């Protein structure tokens, strides 16, 4: 499978990112790791079981890493799957936009009839 086609892992990432609550969970984990309890406390509008179900989807897509520290389970954001999506879907467009801005910032050439 070529890099243009993506991978089955990309499908899991897109599925995980499709739900607004899961994107909010990733936002909560972006600044620092949280325990499972701390993450659940950030989402009082849903019960703990639902938070854990969403967390399993995020972990299945490798967007969140959980590790045991004593009795706690510490969760942290894993940015590589998002970087992979960025490189595939956004990177080329971002480079083109930077090139365009660079062209606009350049002084006009004397032999350029458009300027």
Secondary structure by P-SEA (a helix, b strand, c coil): cccccccaaaaaaaaaaccaaaaaaaaaaccccccaaaaaaacccccaaaaaaaaaaaaaaccbbbbbcccbbbbbbbaaaaaaaaacccaaaaaaaaaaaaaaacccccccccc
